[in-house]
């Protein structure tokens, strides 16, 4: 007879893992129509497909512009000074809702009046490491009367490394003179924005019908 050793086995309770929601971007064909979606975390690489984005420029009642520096942890153009905020509309999200969402998430700004100013802006820019930006990127001016001369109320350090209010004319002149380095898309947008007139507070809104078709749905 053999003695049987008794071994106690315990089954651990199942562990529920919390999954962060996947942020998707809207892919576009060459005519600006939606052609699918892709995860934002993996869409930027050496052959980045064309996708929908936006840029925004925040102005206070004195016409000052909120210049921001991208966080060092950003995948594209880390640590570079640029426009107030950028982002990607989620599938099914309106452009204006997307702009307001990113102003709130990145800078804690809850209320701003938006004006579409460059509906057809599109660009490509390649980093030194080969990563390509390839976006249809309508540009919005955002206006607030509550933050004149103040720091952003609640910047997200994962998105924003620094921010400051600057005089618009002085900023444009500093960029032209090479004293203020900025992101490549901001430099391209600046040339078109200054053609709208010297005062951002007086820029006429553009026609939303000129947005990429995917931005109208």
TORFI-983045 format. One record per residue (C-alpha): residue number from 0; residue in three letters; x, y, z. Coordinates in Angstrom, 1 decimal. Example, Ala and Ser with C-alpha at 12.3 -4.5 7.8 and 13.67 -1.06 7.14 Angstrom:
SITE  doza  sekol      c1      c2      c3
SITE     0    Ala    12.3    -4.5     7.8
SITE     1    Ser    13.7    -1.1     7.1
This chain:
SITE  doza  sekol      c1      c2      c3
SITE     0    Unk     0.0     0.0     0.0
SITE     1    Unk     1.2     3.4    -0.9
SITE     2    Unk     0.4     6.4     1.3
SITE     3    Unk    -1.1     9.2    -0.7
SITE     4    Unk     0.2    12.7     0.0
SITE     5    Unk    -2.6    15.2     0.2
SITE     6    Unk    -1.9    18.5    -1.4
SITE     7    Unk    -4.1    21.5    -1.1
SITE     8    Unk    -4.6    23.6    -4.2
SITE     9    Unk    -6.1    27.0    -4.1
SITE    10    Unk    -7.5    28.9    -7.0
SITE    11    Unk    -6.8    32.6    -6.9
SITE    12    Unk    -9.8    34.9    -7.5
SITE    13    Unk    -9.9    36.3   -11.0
SITE    14    Unk    -8.3    39.7   -11.3
SITE    15    Unk   -10.1    42.4   -13.2
SITE    16    Unk    -7.7    44.4   -15.3
SITE    17    Unk    -8.6    48.0   -16.1
SITE    18    Unk    -8.2    48.8   -19.7
SITE    19    Unk    -7.8    52.3   -20.8
SITE    20    Unk   -10.1    53.2   -23.7
SITE    21    Unk    -8.4    53.2   -27.1
SITE    22    Unk    -8.4    56.6   -28.8
SITE    23    Unk    -9.0    56.3   -32.5
SITE    24    Unk    -8.5    58.8   -35.3
SITE    25    Unk   -10.4    59.1   -38.6
SITE    26    Unk    -8.5    58.0   -41.7
SITE    27    Unk    -9.1    59.9   -44.9
SITE    28    Unk    -8.9    59.3   -48.6
SITE    29    Unk    -7.3    61.9   -50.9
SITE    30    Unk   -10.7    63.7   -51.3
SITE    31    Unk   -11.2    64.1   -47.6
SITE    32    Unk   -13.8    61.4   -47.1
SITE    33    Unk   -13.5    59.0   -44.2
SITE    34    Unk   -11.9    55.7   -45.2
SITE    35    Unk   -11.6    54.0   -41.8
SITE    36    Unk   -10.2    54.4   -38.3
SITE    37    Unk    -6.9    53.6   -36.6
SITE    38    Unk    -5.5    53.7   -33.1
SITE    39    Unk    -3.9    57.1   -32.4
SITE    40    Unk    -1.1    55.4   -30.4
SITE    41    Unk     0.1    53.6   -33.5
SITE    42    Unk    -0.9    55.7   -36.5
SITE    43    Unk     2.2    58.0   -36.5
SITE    44    Unk     5.2    56.3   -38.2
SITE    45    Unk     7.3    56.7   -41.3
SITE    46    Unk     4.3    56.2   -43.6
SITE    47    Unk     1.6    57.8   -41.5
SITE    48    Unk    -1.7    57.6   -43.4
SITE    49    Unk    -3.7    60.8   -44.1
SITE    50    Unk    -6.0    61.4   -41.1
SITE    51    Unk    -8.3    64.1   -39.7
SITE    52    Unk    -7.0    66.5   -37.1
SITE    53    Unk    -7.3    70.2   -36.0
SITE    54    Unk    -5.3    73.1   -34.7
SITE    55    Unk    -6.5    75.8   -32.4
SITE    56    Unk    -5.2    79.2   -31.4
SITE    57    Unk    -6.6    80.7   -28.2
SITE    58    Unk    -6.9    84.5   -27.8
SITE    59    Unk    -7.9    86.7   -24.9
SITE    60    Unk    -9.9    89.9   -25.1
SITE    61    Unk    -6.6    91.9   -25.5
SITE    62    Unk    -5.7    89.8   -28.6
SITE    63    Unk    -2.9    88.0   -26.8
SITE    64    Unk    -2.3    84.4   -28.0
SITE    65    Unk    -1.7    81.4   -25.7
SITE    66    Unk     1.6    79.9   -27.0
SITE    67    Unk     2.3    76.4   -25.6
SITE    68    Unk     5.3    74.1   -25.6
SITE    69    Unk     4.6    70.4   -26.2
SITE    70    Unk     5.5    68.0   -23.4
SITE    71    Unk     8.8    66.2   -23.8
SITE    72    Unk     7.0    62.9   -23.6
SITE    73    Unk     5.0    63.6   -26.9
SITE    74    Unk     5.7    61.1   -29.7
SITE    75    Unk     5.8    63.9   -32.3
SITE    76    Unk     7.8    67.1   -31.9
SITE    77    Unk     8.4    66.8   -28.2
SITE    78    Unk     9.4    70.0   -26.5
SITE    79    Unk     8.5    72.2   -29.4
SITE    80    Unk     6.7    75.6   -29.1
SITE    81    Unk     3.4    75.6   -31.1
SITE    82    Unk    -0.2    76.8   -31.3
SITE    83    Unk    -2.4    76.5   -28.2
SITE    84    Unk    -3.5    72.9   -28.8
SITE    85    Unk    -4.0    70.3   -31.4
SITE    86    Unk    -6.0    67.1   -31.5
SITE    87    Unk    -7.9    64.5   -33.5
SITE    88    Unk   -11.7    64.2   -33.6
SITE    89    Unk   -12.9    60.8   -32.5
SITE    90    Unk   -15.1    58.9   -35.0
SITE    91    Unk   -18.5    60.5   -34.9
SITE    92    Unk   -17.3    63.5   -32.9
SITE    93    Unk   -17.9    67.0   -34.4
SITE    94    Unk   -14.9    69.3   -35.0
SITE    95    Unk   -16.1    71.9   -32.5
SITE    96    Unk   -16.7    69.3   -29.8
SITE    97    Unk   -13.2    68.0   -30.4
SITE    98    Unk   -11.6    71.4   -30.1
SITE    99    Unk   -13.5    72.1   -26.9
SITE   100    Unk   -12.6    68.7   -25.5
SITE   101    Unk    -8.9    69.1   -26.1
SITE   102    Unk    -8.8    72.7   -24.7
SITE   103    Unk   -10.4    71.2   -21.5
SITE   104    Unk    -8.2    68.2   -21.3
SITE   105    Unk    -4.9    69.8   -22.1
SITE   106    Unk    -5.4    73.2   -20.4
SITE   107    Unk    -8.4    73.0   -18.2
SITE   108    Unk   -10.2    75.7   -20.3
SITE   109    Unk   -13.9    75.0   -20.1
SITE   110    Unk   -15.4    77.8   -22.2
SITE   111    Unk   -14.2    79.4   -25.4
SITE   112    Unk   -16.0    80.8   -28.4
SITE   113    Unk   -14.8    79.0   -31.6
SITE   114    Unk   -14.4    80.4   -35.1
SITE   115    Unk   -13.3    78.2   -38.0
SITE   116    Unk   -10.6    80.2   -39.9
SITE   117    Unk    -8.7    77.8   -42.1
SITE   118    Unk   -11.1    74.9   -43.1
SITE   119    Unk    -8.9    73.4   -45.9
SITE   120    Unk    -5.5    73.4   -44.2
SITE   121    Unk    -3.5    70.2   -44.9
SITE   122    Unk     0.2    69.5   -44.4
SITE   123    Unk     2.9    66.9   -44.2
SITE   124    Unk     6.0    67.2   -42.0
SITE   125    Unk     8.7    64.7   -41.2
SITE   126    Unk    10.8    64.5   -38.0
SITE   127    Unk    14.5    63.8   -38.1
SITE   128    Unk    13.8    60.3   -36.9
SITE   129    Unk    11.6    59.6   -39.9
SITE   130    Unk     8.1    59.9   -38.3
SITE   131    Unk     5.7    61.6   -40.6
SITE   132    Unk     2.8    63.9   -39.8
SITE   133    Unk     0.1    63.7   -42.5
SITE   134    Unk    -3.0    65.5   -41.6
SITE   135    Unk    -6.0    67.3   -43.0
SITE   136    Unk    -6.0    69.9   -40.2
SITE   137    Unk    -8.7    72.6   -40.1
SITE   138    Unk    -7.7    75.6   -37.9
SITE   139    Unk    -9.9    77.2   -35.3
SITE   140    Unk    -9.5    80.5   -33.5
SITE   141    Unk   -10.8    80.3   -29.9
SITE   142    Unk   -11.7    83.3   -27.9
SITE   143    Unk   -12.0    83.8   -24.1
SITE   144    Unk   -12.5    86.8   -21.9
SITE   145    Unk   -11.7    85.0   -18.7
SITE   146    Unk    -8.0    84.4   -18.9
SITE   147    Unk    -6.5    87.7   -19.9
SITE   148    Unk    -2.8    87.7   -18.9
SITE   149    Unk    -3.2    84.6   -16.7
SITE   150    Unk    -1.5    81.2   -16.8
SITE   151    Unk    -3.6    78.3   -18.1
SITE   152    Unk    -5.7    77.1   -15.1
SITE   153    Unk    -4.9    73.4   -15.2
SITE   154    Unk    -2.4    72.3   -17.9
SITE   155    Unk    -1.8    68.6   -18.3
SITE   156    Unk     1.9    67.9   -17.9
SITE   157    Unk     1.6    64.9   -20.2
SITE   158    Unk     0.5    67.2   -23.0
SITE   159    Unk     1.9    70.7   -22.2
SITE   160    Unk     5.4    71.5   -21.0
SITE   161    Unk     4.9    75.2   -20.7
SITE   162    Unk     2.5    78.0   -21.8
SITE   163    Unk     2.5    81.7   -21.9
SITE   164    Unk     0.4    84.6   -23.2
SITE   165    Unk     2.2    86.5   -25.9
SITE   166    Unk     1.3    89.6   -28.0
SITE   167    Unk     0.2    88.3   -31.4
SITE   168    Unk     2.2    90.8   -33.5
SITE   169    Unk     5.3    90.3   -31.5
SITE   170    Unk     5.0    86.6   -31.8
SITE   171    Unk     4.6    86.7   -35.6
SITE   172    Unk     7.6    89.1   -35.9
SITE   173    Unk     9.7    86.8   -33.7
SITE   174    Unk     8.9    83.8   -35.9
SITE   175    Unk     9.7    85.7   -39.1
SITE   176    Unk    13.0    86.9   -37.6
SITE   177    Unk    13.9    83.4   -36.5
SITE   178    Unk    13.9    84.3   -32.8
SITE   179    Unk    10.9    82.0   -32.0
SITE   180    Unk    11.2    78.4   -33.2
SITE   181    Unk     7.8    76.7   -33.7
SITE   182    Unk     6.4    73.5   -35.0
SITE   183    Unk     6.3    73.0   -38.8
SITE   184    Unk     2.5    73.0   -39.0
SITE   185    Unk     2.3    76.2   -36.9
SITE   186    Unk     4.8    77.9   -39.2
SITE   187    Unk     2.7    76.9   -42.3
SITE   188    Unk    -0.5    78.0   -40.6
SITE   189    Unk     1.0    81.3   -39.5
SITE   190    Unk     1.6    82.3   -43.1
SITE   191    Unk    -2.1    81.8   -43.9
SITE   192    Unk    -3.4    83.3   -40.6
SITE   193    Unk    -1.6    86.6   -41.0
SITE   194    Unk    -3.2    86.9   -44.5
SITE   195    Unk    -6.6    87.0   -42.7
SITE   196    Unk    -5.8    90.4   -41.2
SITE   197    Unk    -3.6    92.0   -38.5
SITE   198    Unk    -6.1    91.5   -35.6
SITE   199    Unk    -7.2    88.0   -34.7
SITE   200    Unk   -10.2    89.4   -32.9
SITE   201    Unk   -11.5    90.6   -36.3
SITE   202    Unk   -10.9    87.5   -38.4
SITE   203    Unk   -14.0    86.6   -40.4
SITE   204    Unk   -15.2    83.0   -39.8
SITE   205    Unk   -14.7    80.7   -42.8
SITE   206    Unk   -17.5    78.6   -44.4
SITE   207    Unk   -17.9    75.2   -42.8
SITE   208    Unk   -18.8    73.8   -46.2
SITE   209    Unk   -15.1    74.0   -47.0
SITE   210    Unk   -14.1    71.5   -44.4
SITE   211    Unk   -13.1    68.0   -45.5
SITE   212    Unk   -16.2    65.9   -46.1
SITE   213    Unk   -15.3    63.7   -43.2
SITE   214    Unk   -15.5    66.7   -40.8
SITE   215    Unk   -19.0    67.5   -41.9
SITE   216    Unk   -20.5    64.1   -40.8
